Amino acid sequence: MRARVLAAAIAFCLGLGVYALIAAAYSGRATWTSPLLKASSAVPVPKPAVKLPNLDRSPARLIIPAIGVDAKVESRGLDSRRNMDTPADFHDVAWYRLGPKPGEPGNALINGHVNWWTGDAVFAHLSRLRAGDEVRVVRGDGVSLVFKVTGTRTVDANSRVASLFAASDRPTLTLITCTGIWNPLTQSDTQRLLVSATIA
């Protein structure tokens, strides 16, 4: 009796296997896969990354066509003597990051060297600018701001010009470099050239 039951069970299992093979062949599949296994092995398709806009409004480049300036802008604060820090590279200019950004209400300050031990620096010809000349500031987000020169003046190197830091509703820009006579004791020129510009 036990032998007959065992034989019947084997025949039943073989029949299921043959049925599965016939069904797979009939459907055109090479193999048979359980629906549960197929569902559990599905790999989710990743969504494409969303590119966020660049919101950096800090100055990135300074362009002054009249004197051939196209310079990288470094972000600087105060030096050890609490003076506005200057750019590390004499080809670059330095934006005073403790004040407003160019294009914001108030006076943005950008300074640069007039010369270097190797020769001319970025602001070697800043004194040639005249009223109406164009000064362009390109921000980190790619936006280009156009300023027009309104005037120039010379001040003592040690003077503190309060008007440079005065609050204002209108965006203005002041470019600063050295001028005057070289003082070997202070290792600096005796005066500063200030070029003022207003947003166009």
C-alpha positions as CSV (number, residue, x, y, z in Angstrom):
1,M,0.0,0.0,0.0
2,R,2.8,2.4,1.0
3,A,4.6,1.7,-2.3
4,R,1.5,2.6,-4.3
5,V,1.1,5.9,-2.5
6,L,4.8,6.7,-3.0
7,A,4.5,5.9,-6.7
8,A,1.4,8.0,-7.1
9,A,3.2,11.0,-5.4
10,I,6.2,10.7,-7.7
11,A,3.9,10.5,-10.7
12,F,2.0,13.6,-9.5
13,C,5.2,15.6,-9.1
14,L,6.6,14.5,-12.4
15,G,3.3,15.5,-14.0
16,L,3.5,19.0,-12.5
17,G,7.1,19.4,-13.8
18,V,6.0,18.3,-17.3
19,Y,3.1,20.7,-17.1
20,A,5.4,23.6,-16.2
21,L,7.7,22.8,-19.0
22,I,4.9,22.5,-21.5
23,A,3.4,25.8,-20.3
24,A,6.7,27.6,-20.6
25,A,7.3,26.2,-24.1
26,Y,3.8,27.2,-25.2
27,S,4.2,30.7,-24.0
28,G,7.6,31.1,-25.7
29,R,9.6,31.5,-22.5
30,A,12.9,29.7,-22.0
31,T,12.4,29.4,-18.2
32,W,9.5,29.6,-15.8
33,T,9.6,32.3,-13.0
34,S,7.2,32.6,-10.1
35,P,5.2,35.9,-10.1
36,L,6.3,36.4,-6.5
37,L,10.0,36.0,-7.3
38,K,9.6,38.4,-10.3
39,A,8.0,41.0,-8.2
40,S,10.6,40.9,-5.4
41,S,13.5,41.1,-7.8
42,A,12.3,44.3,-9.6
43,V,14.9,47.1,-9.5
44,P,13.4,50.7,-9.1
45,V,14.4,53.1,-11.9
46,P,16.3,56.1,-10.4
47,K,14.8,59.5,-11.0
48,P,16.9,62.1,-12.8
49,A,18.7,64.5,-10.5
50,V,17.1,68.0,-10.3
51,K,19.7,70.7,-11.1
52,L,19.3,73.6,-8.7
53,P,19.9,77.1,-9.9
54,N,23.2,78.9,-9.0
55,L,22.2,81.6,-6.5
56,D,25.7,83.0,-5.8
57,R,25.4,86.8,-6.1
58,S,29.0,87.4,-5.1
59,P,31.2,89.1,-7.7
60,A,33.3,86.7,-9.8
61,R,34.9,88.8,-12.5
62,L,35.6,92.5,-13.0
63,I,35.7,93.8,-16.6
64,I,36.7,97.3,-17.6
65,P,37.0,97.5,-21.4
66,A,38.5,101.0,-21.5
67,I,41.7,99.9,-19.7
68,G,41.7,96.2,-20.8
69,V,40.9,94.7,-17.4
70,D,39.3,91.3,-17.2
71,A,40.1,90.0,-13.7
72,K,39.1,87.3,-11.3
73,V,37.5,88.7,-8.0
74,E,38.8,87.4,-4.7
75,S,36.7,87.7,-1.6
76,R,38.6,89.5,1.2
77,G,38.0,91.0,4.6
78,L,40.4,92.9,6.9
79,D,44.1,92.3,7.3
80,S,46.0,92.1,10.6
81,R,46.1,95.9,10.8
82,R,42.4,96.2,10.2
83,N,42.8,97.6,6.7
84,M,41.0,96.2,3.7
85,D,42.9,93.2,2.6
86,T,44.4,93.1,-0.9
87,P,44.3,90.3,-3.5
88,A,46.8,87.5,-3.1
89,D,47.4,87.5,-6.9
90,F,48.4,90.8,-8.5
91,H,46.3,89.8,-11.6
92,D,43.2,89.7,-9.5
93,V,41.1,92.3,-7.7
94,A,39.6,91.9,-4.1
95,W,36.0,92.6,-3.1
96,Y,35.5,93.8,0.5
97,R,33.2,91.0,1.6
98,L,32.2,92.8,4.9
99,G,30.3,95.4,2.8
100,P,27.6,95.1,0.2
101,K,27.9,93.0,-2.9
102,P,27.9,94.9,-6.2
103,G,24.4,95.5,-7.2
104,E,23.0,95.6,-3.6
105,P,22.0,99.0,-2.0
106,G,25.2,100.7,-0.7
107,N,28.7,101.1,-1.9
108,A,30.6,97.9,-2.9
109,L,34.4,98.2,-2.6
110,I,36.9,96.5,-4.9
111,N,40.7,97.1,-4.7
112,G,43.6,96.0,-6.7
113,H,47.4,96.5,-7.0
114,V,48.7,99.2,-9.3
115,N,52.1,97.5,-9.8
116,W,54.1,94.5,-8.6
117,W,57.8,93.7,-8.4
118,T,57.5,92.1,-11.8
119,G,55.9,95.2,-13.4
120,D,52.3,96.4,-14.0
121,A,49.4,94.9,-11.9
122,V,45.7,94.7,-12.6
123,F,44.9,98.4,-11.8
124,A,48.0,99.9,-13.5
125,H,45.9,102.1,-15.7
126,L,42.9,102.8,-13.4
127,S,43.8,106.5,-13.4
128,R,42.9,106.6,-17.1
129,L,39.2,106.1,-16.4
130,R,36.8,109.0,-17.1
131,A,33.2,109.7,-16.3
132,G,30.9,107.5,-18.4
133,D,33.3,104.6,-18.8
134,E,31.8,101.2,-18.3
135,V,32.6,98.9,-15.5
136,R,31.0,95.4,-15.5
137,V,30.8,93.0,-12.6
138,V,29.9,89.4,-13.4
139,R,28.4,87.6,-10.4
140,G,28.8,83.9,-9.5
141,D,25.3,83.2,-10.9
142,G,26.4,84.6,-14.3
143,V,24.4,87.8,-14.1
144,S,26.4,90.8,-15.5
145,L,25.9,94.2,-13.8
146,V,26.9,97.4,-15.6
147,F,28.2,100.5,-13.8
148,K,29.2,103.9,-15.2
149,V,32.1,105.8,-13.8
150,T,31.0,109.1,-12.2
151,G,34.3,110.5,-11.0
152,T,37.7,110.0,-9.4
153,R,39.5,111.4,-6.4
154,T,42.8,111.0,-4.5
155,V,43.1,110.6,-0.7
156,D,45.9,110.1,1.7
157,A,46.9,106.5,2.2
158,N,46.1,106.7,6.0
159,S,42.8,108.5,5.8
160,R,39.6,106.9,6.8
161,V,36.9,107.9,4.2
162,A,33.6,107.5,6.0
163,S,31.6,108.1,2.8
164,L,32.9,104.8,1.4
165,F,30.8,103.0,4.0
166,A,27.8,105.2,4.2
167,A,24.4,103.6,3.8
168,S,22.6,104.2,0.5
169,D,19.5,103.0,-1.4
170,R,21.3,103.1,-4.7
171,P,23.9,100.5,-5.7
172,T,27.3,102.1,-6.2
173,L,30.8,100.8,-6.7
174,T,34.3,102.2,-5.7
175,L,37.5,100.9,-7.2
176,I,40.6,101.5,-5.2
177,T,44.3,101.4,-5.9
178,C,47.6,102.9,-4.8
179,T,49.0,106.2,-6.2
180,G,51.4,108.9,-5.2
181,I,55.0,108.3,-4.1
182,W,56.5,105.1,-2.9
183,N,57.3,105.3,0.8
184,P,60.1,102.8,1.7
185,L,59.3,103.1,5.4
186,T,55.7,102.0,5.1
187,Q,56.3,99.8,2.0
188,S,53.4,101.5,0.4
189,D,52.4,104.5,-1.8
190,T,51.5,107.7,-0.1
191,Q,48.0,108.0,-1.6
192,R,45.0,106.1,-2.8
193,L,43.1,106.6,-6.0
194,L,39.3,106.2,-5.7
195,V,37.1,105.6,-8.8
196,S,33.4,105.9,-8.2
197,A,30.7,104.3,-10.3
198,T,26.9,104.0,-10.2
199,I,24.8,101.2,-11.6
200,A,23.5,101.9,-15.0
